Amino acid sequence: MKTIILNLTALLRHHSQSNKVKIMKIGEIILQSQAVMAPIAGITDMPYRNIVMEHGAGMVTSELLSANALIRDSGKTFDMMPGENEPGPVATQIFGGDPEVLRDAALIVQERPCDFIDLNFGCPVKKVTKCGGGAAMLKDLQKAERAVSMVASAVSKPVTVKIRTGWNSSTVNVVNMVKAIENAGAVAVAIHARTAAQGYSGEADWDLITKAASAVSIPVIGNGDITTPEKALYRLETSGCAFVMIGRGALGNPWIFRQINELGNTGSYTIPSREEIGCVILAHFNLMIIRYGEKVSVRKIRAHMGYYSRGIRGGARFRDSVNKEMTSSGMRRLISDFFINNREIAIV
């Protein structure tokens, strides 16, 4: 462990000397940071995408959208798509098990505001894989390549793909998969360094990302276990990936993107004060109200509160009060009292 820490310290020193967090491109689109936000169901909606972009993320992606639902003209699914004047670059991510359906859905997505069309071949959730979508695509390399090719040749917007290292430990095929994806016309590929069978358990195998990155010329976006700015820079330095994608490490922690940029460019980074956290939550809540209205926003913000308040004294009582609060004015008061005014939540 000491050796790893010493090596990491040296790498961070190298970053601070050579300004290593770069402005880079995916296709012809410029990203202002090498740290991007992973799509997370129920989290990366338009309000939170706005928040993380304001805090320095290089790119954001929509929640996972069903290609079949888009073709059926599902209003709920359309409402989850990126909107006009949304900070970007932003990708719209779709899933499905039929290459023709993915192509037709991509043609619909192309007419809506977004910078990239992202194909999800990595989601391990059963309701996604049972229809042949998500990580189930990893079982059939030829089908996956055909799907990417059909989408990329049908649309003018650049196509990206998100994958895992394989379906399970016996079928790890990430190197062949990224080669097929590049050959089919994608401009970048994001790799979660776990198999579908692993879900989110165990450790991410970044050695496989390194092998995949060395096998293709398109940018590889590395994902898995990046929970601190230090880990992000370490992976950028050692893995060969062009970008890092942060998921769970950015839950209730949008400033991690700013911190990665600061650390890479200056050798240090700022930690947000409790008051700043509170102001960010209020801004997030206000964006939700604009998007969804007050009643829905009161319910939706609860999913974020557990992340925003973790590790803070009195957080459990605060979350209990949040889960009971039914009004937007009451929610704002709870947020202001706990974070900005630093008041303990009374036990009722």
C-alpha positions in Angstrom: 0.0 0.0 0.0 2.8 2.4 0.8 4.3 1.9 -2.6 1.0 2.6 -4.3 0.7 5.8 -2.3 4.2 6.9 -3.2 3.7 6.2 -6.9 0.4 8.0 -6.8 2.0 11.0 -5.2 4.6 11.1 -7.9 2.0 10.8 -10.6 0.0 13.7 -9.1 3.2 15.8 -9.0 3.7 15.0 -12.7 0.1 16.1 -13.4 0.5 19.4 -11.6 3.7 20.1 -13.6 2.4 19.2 -17.0 -1.3 20.4 -16.8 -2.6 17.0 -17.6 -6.4 17.5 -17.4 -6.8 18.4 -21.0 -9.4 19.8 -23.3 -10.0 17.0 -25.8 -12.4 15.9 -28.5 -14.7 13.0 -29.1 -15.3 13.0 -32.8 -15.4 16.7 -33.6 -17.0 17.8 -30.3 -14.8 19.5 -27.8 -15.0 18.4 -24.1 -13.6 20.9 -21.5 -12.6 18.1 -19.1 -11.4 14.5 -19.2 -13.8 13.7 -16.4 -17.4 12.8 -17.5 -20.6 11.8 -15.7 -21.9 8.3 -16.0 -25.6 7.8 -16.8 -27.5 6.6 -13.7 -31.2 5.8 -13.7 -33.2 8.0 -11.4 -30.3 10.4 -10.9 -28.9 11.9 -14.1 -32.0 13.7 -15.2 -31.8 17.2 -16.7 -31.6 19.0 -13.3 -28.6 17.0 -12.1 -26.9 17.1 -15.5 -27.1 20.8 -15.3 -25.5 20.7 -11.8 -22.6 18.5 -12.7 -21.9 20.5 -15.9 -21.8 23.7 -13.8 -19.2 21.9 -11.6 -16.8 21.1 -14.4 -17.9 17.8 -16.0 -16.7 17.3 -19.5 -19.9 15.6 -20.7 -23.2 14.2 -19.4 -25.5 11.4 -20.6 -29.3 11.0 -20.2 -30.9 8.3 -18.2 -31.3 5.0 -20.1 -34.1 5.2 -22.7 -35.8 2.2 -24.2 -35.6 2.2 -28.0 -38.9 0.3 -28.2 -40.6 3.0 -26.1 -39.3 5.8 -28.3 -40.7 4.0 -31.4 -44.0 3.6 -29.6 -44.0 7.3 -29.0 -44.0 7.0 -25.2 -44.5 10.4 -23.7 -42.7 9.5 -20.5 -39.6 8.4 -22.4 -39.6 11.5 -24.5 -39.7 13.6 -21.4 -36.5 12.0 -20.2 -34.6 13.2 -23.3 -32.2 16.2 -23.2 -33.9 19.5 -23.8 -33.2 22.8 -25.6 -30.5 25.0 -24.2 -29.2 22.3 -21.9 -25.5 22.6 -21.1 -23.4 20.1 -23.0 -22.0 18.1 -24.5 -24.8 15.8 -23.7 -25.5 12.3 -25.0 -28.9 10.5 -25.3 -28.5 6.9 -24.3 -30.7 4.2 -25.7 -30.9 0.4 -25.3 -32.6 -2.5 -27.1 -31.9 -6.0 -28.4 -32.8 -5.5 -32.0 -30.4 -3.6 -34.3 -33.2 -2.4 -36.6 -35.1 -1.0 -33.6 -32.0 0.7 -32.3 -31.5 2.3 -35.7 -35.1 3.5 -35.9 -34.9 4.9 -32.3 -31.6 6.7 -33.1 -33.3 8.4 -36.1 -35.9 9.7 -33.6 -33.2 10.8 -31.2 -31.3 12.6 -33.9 -34.2 15.1 -34.3 -33.9 16.1 -30.6 -31.3 18.2 -28.9 -28.2 16.2 -28.1 -24.6 16.0 -29.2 -24.1 12.2 -29.2 -26.2 9.1 -29.5 -25.0 6.5 -27.0 -25.8 2.8 -27.3 -26.0 1.0 -24.0 -24.4 -2.5 -24.2 -23.4 -2.5 -20.5 -26.5 -2.4 -18.2 -26.7 -5.6 -16.2 -30.2 -5.1 -14.9 -32.5 -8.0 -15.7 -35.4 -6.0 -17.1 -32.9 -4.6 -19.7 -31.0 -7.8 -20.5 -34.1 -10.0 -20.7 -35.1 -8.4 -24.0 -31.5 -8.7 -25.4 -30.5 -5.2 -24.6 -27.8 -3.7 -22.4 -25.1 -6.1 -21.4 -26.9 -9.0 -23.2 -25.4 -7.5 -26.4 -22.0 -8.6 -25.1 -23.0 -12.2 -25.7 -23.1 -11.7 -29.5 -20.3 -9.7 -30.9 -21.5 -9.9 -34.5 -25.0 -8.6 -33.5 -23.4 -5.8 -31.4 -21.2 -4.8 -34.3 -24.2 -4.8 -36.7 -26.2 -2.7 -34.3 -23.5 0.0 -34.1 -23.0 -0.1 -37.8 -26.7 0.3 -38.6 -27.0 3.2 -36.2 -23.8 5.0 -37.2 -24.6 4.7 -40.9 -28.2 6.0 -40.4 -27.6 9.1 -38.3 -25.4 12.2 -38.8 -24.7 12.7 -35.0 -21.7 10.8 -33.6 -22.3 7.5 -32.0 -20.7 6.2 -28.8 -21.1 2.9 -27.0 -21.0 1.9 -23.3 -20.0 -1.7 -22.5 -18.6 -3.9 -19.8 -15.7 -6.3 -20.0 -17.9 -9.2 -20.9 -21.0 -11.1 -19.8 -19.2 -13.1 -17.1 -15.7 -14.1 -16.1 -15.7 -17.0 -18.7 -16.7 -14.7 -21.6 -14.5 -11.6 -21.2 -14.3 -10.2 -24.7 -13.7 -6.5 -24.2 -10.7 -6.3 -26.6 -12.6 -7.9 -29.5 -15.7 -5.9 -28.7 -14.0 -2.5 -28.8 -12.3 -3.4 -32.1 -15.8 -4.3 -33.5 -17.3 -1.1 -32.2 -14.6 1.0 -33.7 -14.9 -0.9 -37.0 -18.6 -0.3 -37.0 -18.2 3.5 -36.9 -18.5 4.6 -33.2 -16.4 7.6 -32.3 -15.7 6.5 -28.7 -16.4 3.6 -26.3 -16.9 3.7 -22.5 -15.9 0.6 -20.6 -17.1 -0.3 -17.1 -14.3 -2.5 -15.9 -16.5 -5.2 -14.5 -18.5 -8.1 -16.2 -22.3 -8.0 -16.3 -22.4 -10.9 -13.8 -20.4 -8.8 -11.3 -22.9 -6.0 -11.3 -21.2 -3.5 -9.0 -19.5 -6.0 -6.7 -15.8 -6.8 -6.5 -13.1 -4.6 -7.9 -13.0 -3.0 -11.4 -10.3 -4.6 -13.6 -8.5 -1.6 -15.1 -5.9 -3.9 -16.7 -8.6 -4.8 -19.2 -9.3 -1.2 -19.9 -5.6 -0.7 -20.6 -5.6 -3.6 -23.0 -8.7 -2.3 -24.8 -7.4 1.2 -25.1 -4.2 0.0 -26.7 -6.2 -2.0 -29.3 -8.1 0.9 -30.8 -7.6 4.4 -32.0 -10.9 5.9 -30.9 -11.1 7.4 -27.4 -11.7 4.9 -24.6 -13.6 6.2 -21.5 -12.7 4.3 -18.4 -15.3 3.6 -15.7 -15.2 1.8 -12.4 -14.4 2.7 -8.7 -13.4 6.3 -9.4 -14.5 7.9 -6.1 -11.8 10.6 -5.6 -9.9 13.1 -7.7 -6.7 11.3 -6.9 -8.1 8.0 -8.3 -9.3 9.8 -11.4 -5.9 11.3 -12.2 -4.2 8.0 -11.5 -6.3 6.2 -14.0 -5.8 8.9 -16.6 -2.1 8.6 -16.2 -1.8 4.8 -16.1 -4.6 3.2 -18.0 -4.3 4.6 -21.5 -7.9 5.9 -21.5 -8.6 9.3 -22.8 -11.4 10.1 -20.3 -12.7 8.8 -17.0 -16.4 8.3 -16.3 -17.6 8.8 -12.8 -20.9 7.3 -11.5 -21.3 6.4 -7.9 -18.4 8.8 -6.9 -20.5 11.7 -8.2 -23.7 10.9 -6.3 -24.3 13.9 -4.0 -20.8 15.0 -5.0 -21.0 17.1 -8.2 -17.9 19.1 -7.2 -15.7 16.0 -7.8 -15.4 17.1 -11.4 -14.2 20.6 -10.4 -11.8 18.9 -8.0 -10.3 16.6 -10.7 -9.7 19.6 -12.9 -8.2 21.6 -10.1 -5.9 18.8 -8.9 -4.7 18.1 -12.4 -4.0 21.7 -13.2 -2.7 23.0 -9.9 -1.8 20.0 -7.7 -4.5 20.8 -5.1 -8.3 21.1 -4.9 -10.9 22.8 -2.8 -13.4 21.0 -0.6 -16.9 22.5 -0.5 -18.1 24.0 2.7 -21.3 22.9 4.3 -22.9 26.2 3.2 -21.8 25.6 -0.4 -23.3 22.1 -0.4 -26.6 23.6 0.9 -26.6 26.3 -1.9 -26.0 23.6 -4.5 -28.8 21.5 -3.2 -31.2 24.5 -3.3 -30.1 25.2 -6.9 -30.7 21.6 -7.8 -34.1 21.6 -6.1 -35.1 24.8 -8.0 -34.1 23.2 -11.3 -36.3 20.2 -10.4 -39.2 22.5 -9.7 -38.8 24.2 -13.1 -38.7 20.8 -14.8 -41.3 18.8 -12.8 -43.3 21.1 -10.7 -43.3 21.3 -6.9 -45.1 18.0 -5.9 -43.0 15.7 -8.1 -39.8 17.6 -7.1 -40.3 17.1 -3.4 -40.5 13.4 -4.0 -37.6 13.3 -6.5 -35.1 15.3 -4.4 -35.3 12.7 -1.6 -33.3 10.3 -3.7 -30.4 12.8 -3.7 -30.6 13.8 -0.1 -29.1 10.6 1.2 -26.0 11.2 -0.9 -25.7 14.9 -0.2 -25.9 14.4 3.6 -23.8 11.3 4.0 -21.0 11.6 6.5 -22.5 14.8 8.1 -23.4 14.7 11.7 -27.1 14.6 12.2 -27.6 13.4 8.6 -29.9 10.5 9.6 -32.3 12.7 11.4 -32.2 15.2 8.5 -33.0 12.4 6.0 -35.9 11.2 8.1 -37.3 14.8 8.1 -36.8 15.1 4.4 -38.7 11.8 3.8 -41.6 13.2 5.8 -41.7 16.6 4.2 -44.5 17.2 1.6 -44.1 20.8 0.6 -41.4 22.7 -1.4 -41.2 25.5 1.1 -40.7 23.0 3.9 -38.0 21.2 1.9 -36.2 24.5 1.3 -36.4 25.3 5.0 -34.9 21.9 6.0 -32.1 22.2 3.5 -31.3 25.8 4.6 -31.4 25.0 8.3 -29.3 21.8 8.1 -26.6 22.9 5.6 -26.5 26.7 5.6 -27.6 27.6 9.1 -25.9 24.4 10.5 -28.8 23.5 12.7 -29.4 20.1 14.1 -32.8 18.6 13.1 -34.9 18.1 16.2 -36.3 14.7 17.0 -40.0 14.8 16.7 
